[in-house]
Each structure stands twice: as structure tokens, then as C-alpha cells.
């Protein structure tokens, strides 16, 4: 195990809980009767699989995933997202929905990962759910950025990238700092449809990231 893998084996357990973003993602997937399979990119230990249940075909990918095939559930396979060949090899087919949650901040080539997942792992008409931090929150308040973050985002960064890939943005959810499960209700109330843009002052009320829900055309 190299130093990068060792680092994330120690760090990842901090995020293995059903926070508001994961709950919203699970709700979006369950609300679509056409989704029978889910690829979870940046799955951690597979918390999303537990929220969705076993009636969907699920595959998680993560640097903390298992390198050897076994019958453990949920299935979370090893993938180093900074190595294009690792991601390509890990994708084992086409899915009805793909989730890229909580990882774009850490990547050397976040646009490349979006492109590979959209083009290689998502069926036409499939649902893509992507989250990204809101850098204005971290620039305004004395909250530390994660030491491994490489990228800083504002909402338009993701909106333009998704449009360039031929994805139709359906809903944008503002997410509140802390990720407490009850804040999912705030996110639903403040959701933005289609091409609506969040207000410039969103960071002042505690919005520290956004969840984008889009459809492959």
C-alpha cells in the first residue's frame, strides 16, 4: 500500500455517515423508477448503498476500496481517480445513474473524470449527480479547507462543465455546512430549477457546497 492509499485509509472514516448530501442523492435516485443501477464514484465505505438498499445494482469506486474481488456487500472496488487507466479499468458497464460526490476538490483532473464517467459509464437519459464545494464560503469564514483539496469551485465552474458534456441540468441543491441530516430539508426548500443561479450571498447563510442533478441527453 503506497502513502496515498495509507493516508486515505485513515482519513476516509470521517465521512462514512449518512449526511445530508448523501440523503438527498438517495432520495433523487429512489424517486426515479427508471433507475435500476448506480455507479458511486468516491463511494467511501458504500454508505449510499445502505441508503438505497439491495434492490438496485450498485458498484462503488474509491481509493479505499477492495483490490481483490469478493462477495462483500456493498461492493466497493479500488480506484485511484488521479490515474485515468485505473478509472477506465474499474468501470464495468453502463449505469442508469452515476454519483460523483465529495471528490472533485481532490483531483488532478476533475474535468477528465467527469468526461470519462459521463461518456463511458452513463446510459443516454441517465442521471448524473455531482457535488462541489463553494469556495466563497471558505474564503469568507475562518473554516479550514481540507489539506488535500486541489480545486476551488464556484457554481458556474460545474454548470459550464456539465453543459459542455451535453448534460441537461435539472436541479441544483445548496448544501449547508456541517451536513447535518435535518439540513436536507433546507436544501429542498432552497432548490434551484434548471438554469436558475444561486444568489451571490448564499455563502453568508452557511451554504458551503452545491449538489447538481443532471440528465445525459
N, C-alpha and C positions, 0 to 999 in steps of 0.2 A: 504494500500500500504506500503510495507516494505522499508527500507532505500535504498536498492539496486535498486529497481524499481524507487524510487523517484530520485535517482542520475541520472539514465539514461533518465528519462523523461526530465530532464534539460539539459543533455549533448547531446543527440541524434540529436536535431535540427541542430547542427553544420554540420552534414553530409548529410542533406536532400537536396542535389542538384545533378545535372546530371554531375558529374565529369568524368574524362577520363576513369577511370576503369569501371564505370557503362556503359558508352557509348560503350566501347569495348565488354563488356559482352552482351549487347543488340545486337550489330552487329553480334556476333558469333551465337547467338540464332536465329536471323532472317535469317541468311544465311543457316540454316539447315531446309529444307522443312518438315522433319520428326518430328519436334518439335511442338507439339500442347498443351503441358502443362509444367509449370515451377514451381518448388518449390524454393523459395527465402529465404535462411536461414541467418538471420541477415538483414532483409528487411528494418529496419527503418520505415519510413512512406510509403514505397512502391514506391519509385522513379523509380525503374526498371520497374514496371508495367506500368507506364506512358510512358516510352520509348518504351515498347513492344506493347502497345495498347491492346484493349479489345478482340481481336480475339483469343487469347491464354487463356487457363485455367491457372489461376495464384493463388498461395497461398503464402503469406509472413508470416514468423515467426520472432518474435522479443520480447524482454523483455518489449518493449514499446507498444506491440500490444494490441488489444482489448480482454478482457476476456469473454465478452458476445457476442454471435452470433448476427449479424445484417446484413443488406443489403448494408452496406457501401462499396464503391469501391475506391481503391483496398482492397481486404480482407487481413488484416494483423492480425494474431492471436497471442495472448500472448504465450511466451515460455521462460522459464529460461534454458538456454543452459548448465548451470552447474548442472542441475538435469536431470539425464538420463530419469526418468519417465515422465518428462514434455515434452521432445523432442519426446519420443515414442508415447505419447498420442496425440501430435499435428499433427503427420504425418498421413494423412487421405487417403493415397493410393500411387500408383506408378506413377512417373512422367517421361516425356521424357527428361527433363533437370533439374538439381539441381544446385543452385548457393550458394556458401559459401564465402561471400565476406566481408572482413573487420572485422572479428570477432575472428579468430583463436588466435590472440595475447592476447585476454582477458580471455581465457577459462582455467578451471582447467584441463580438459581432452580433448585436441583438437583432439587427435587420436581417442578417443572414439566417438566423434561427427562425424568425417569423416567416421568411420566404420558404424555407425548407418544409416547415410544418404545414403551411397553407397549401403548397403545391404537391407535396408527397403524401401527406397523412390525412387530409380532409377531403371528403367527398363533395361534389357540387351540391350546393344547397345546405351544406353542413354548417354547424355553429362553431364559431371561434370565440373564446372568452380570454381576454388578455388584461392583466393588471400592470400598472406602473406607478411609481412614487410621483408625488407632486413636489418638485424641488423648492417652490416658493415657500412651502411650509417650513422646510428645514433651513432655508436661508433667513427666515423671519424670526423663528423661535429658537431658544437655546436647547435644541434637541439634536443629539449626535447622529450623524449619518453612520451607517454600518461601515466598518473599516474596509470591507471588501467591495463596496459599491464602486463601479467604474463609470456609470452613466447617470446623468441628471435629466429629468424629464419635466416638460410642461405638456398639458393635454394635446396641443396641436402636433407635437412630435409623433404621437401614436396615431392621431387621426389621419395625418398625411401618409404615414407609412402603411396603414391599413387600406386607405384608398388606392395607393399605388399598387397594391397587391390584388386589386379588384374585389375587395371585400366591402359589403354594404353595412355601415354602422347602424345598428338598431336602437341601442340604449347605452347611455353612459351613466354609471353609478359613482357618485362621490363617496369615498370611504373615510371614516373618521379615525383619528389617531387612537391607538390602543386596541382597536379591533374587537372590542367587547361585543358579544353576540347581540345585545339589545340595540347596538348602533345599526344593525342591518335594517331596522325599521326606518331610521332616519335616511338611510341610503335610498330606500324605496320611495319615500316621500319626496326626496330631492332629485330623483332620477331625471335625466335629460333625454329626450327622444331624438332620434335621427341626428340631424346636423346642428342641434342646439349646442351652444357653448357654455361652459360653466362661468359664473361671474368671477371677475378678477379678484374679488375679496374672499373667495372660498377658503383660502388658507387661514384667514383670520378667525374662522369659526371652527377650526380644527380639522379641516379636510387635508389629509396627508397623502392620499393616493386616489387613483381612479380605476374602475373596472369597466372595460369596453366589451360590449357584446355585439358581435357582428356575424354576418352570413356570407358564405362563399357563393358568388354568383355563377 
